[in-house]
């Protein structure tokens, strides 16, 4: 700690609290999606894929009552040629395909 504190003080010692109004987080209720969907971001030649899944959930509740697998939004980044057929076969929801810049491909 004796070594770290002087470094922190040097880096952040002049840091002051921002003036003005502090923004408030919007925690409005949002309805759960009626069905799931899949978004593929095509990265040709990618050696592996990144898969994320989630949906907007109520502010309260337990995971077993909140997570609805058939209503998830899946974001998958990878080589479209390698993964598209298998993803369509899973029937997770409508497929949207984009290039790495976010432009719609289909």
VENVEN-V451090 format. One record per residue. N is the residue number from 1. RES is the residue in one small letter. SS is DSSP state (helix for helix, strand for strand, loop for the rest). BURIAL is + if it has 16 or more other ideal C-beta (glycine too) atoms within 10 Angstrom, else -. Layout:
# VENVEN-V451090
n:N res:RES ss:SS burial:BURIAL
n:N res:RES ss:SS burial:BURIAL
This chain:
# VENVEN-V451090
n:1 res:x ss:loop burial:-
n:2 res:x ss:helix burial:-
n:3 res:x ss:helix burial:-
n:4 res:x ss:helix burial:-
n:5 res:x ss:helix burial:-
n:6 res:x ss:helix burial:-
n:7 res:x ss:helix burial:-
n:8 res:x ss:helix burial:-
n:9 res:x ss:helix burial:-
n:10 res:x ss:helix burial:-
n:11 res:x ss:helix burial:-
n:12 res:x ss:helix burial:-
n:13 res:x ss:loop burial:-
n:14 res:x ss:loop burial:-
n:15 res:x ss:loop burial:-
n:16 res:x ss:loop burial:-
n:17 res:x ss:loop burial:-
n:18 res:x ss:loop burial:-
n:19 res:x ss:loop burial:-
n:20 res:x ss:loop burial:-
n:21 res:x ss:loop burial:-
n:22 res:x ss:loop burial:-
n:23 res:x ss:loop burial:-
n:24 res:x ss:loop burial:-
n:25 res:x ss:loop burial:-
n:26 res:x ss:loop burial:-
n:27 res:x ss:loop burial:-
n:28 res:x ss:loop burial:-
n:29 res:x ss:loop burial:-
n:30 res:x ss:loop burial:-
n:31 res:x ss:loop burial:-
n:32 res:x ss:loop burial:-
n:33 res:x ss:loop burial:-
n:34 res:x ss:loop burial:-
n:35 res:x ss:loop burial:-
n:36 res:x ss:loop burial:+
n:37 res:x ss:strand burial:+
n:38 res:x ss:strand burial:+
n:39 res:x ss:strand burial:+
n:40 res:x ss:strand burial:+
n:41 res:x ss:strand burial:+
n:42 res:x ss:strand burial:+
n:43 res:x ss:loop burial:+
n:44 res:x ss:loop burial:-
n:45 res:x ss:loop burial:-
n:46 res:x ss:loop burial:+
n:47 res:x ss:loop burial:-
n:48 res:x ss:loop burial:-
n:49 res:x ss:loop burial:+
n:50 res:x ss:strand burial:-
n:51 res:x ss:strand burial:-
n:52 res:x ss:strand burial:-
n:53 res:x ss:strand burial:-
n:54 res:x ss:strand burial:-
n:55 res:x ss:loop burial:+
n:56 res:x ss:loop burial:-
n:57 res:x ss:loop burial:-
n:58 res:x ss:loop burial:-
n:59 res:x ss:loop burial:-
n:60 res:x ss:loop burial:-
n:61 res:x ss:loop burial:-
n:62 res:x ss:loop burial:-
n:63 res:x ss:helix burial:-
n:64 res:x ss:helix burial:-
n:65 res:x ss:helix burial:-
n:66 res:x ss:helix burial:-
n:67 res:x ss:loop burial:-
n:68 res:x ss:loop burial:-
n:69 res:x ss:helix burial:-
n:70 res:x ss:helix burial:-
n:71 res:x ss:helix burial:-
n:72 res:x ss:loop burial:+
n:73 res:x ss:strand burial:+
n:74 res:x ss:strand burial:+
n:75 res:x ss:strand burial:+
n:76 res:x ss:strand burial:+
n:77 res:x ss:strand burial:+
n:78 res:x ss:strand burial:+
n:79 res:x ss:loop burial:+
n:80 res:x ss:helix burial:+
n:81 res:x ss:helix burial:-
n:82 res:x ss:helix burial:-
n:83 res:x ss:helix burial:+
n:84 res:x ss:helix burial:+
n:85 res:x ss:helix burial:-
n:86 res:x ss:helix burial:-
n:87 res:x ss:helix burial:+
n:88 res:x ss:helix burial:-
n:89 res:x ss:helix burial:-
n:90 res:x ss:helix burial:-
n:91 res:x ss:loop burial:-
n:92 res:x ss:loop burial:+
n:93 res:x ss:loop burial:+
n:94 res:x ss:strand burial:-
n:95 res:x ss:strand burial:+
n:96 res:x ss:strand burial:-
n:97 res:x ss:strand burial:+
n:98 res:x ss:strand burial:+
n:99 res:x ss:loop burial:-
n:100 res:x ss:loop burial:-
n:101 res:x ss:loop burial:-
n:102 res:x ss:loop burial:-
n:103 res:x ss:loop burial:-
n:104 res:x ss:strand burial:-
n:105 res:x ss:loop burial:-
n:106 res:x ss:loop burial:-
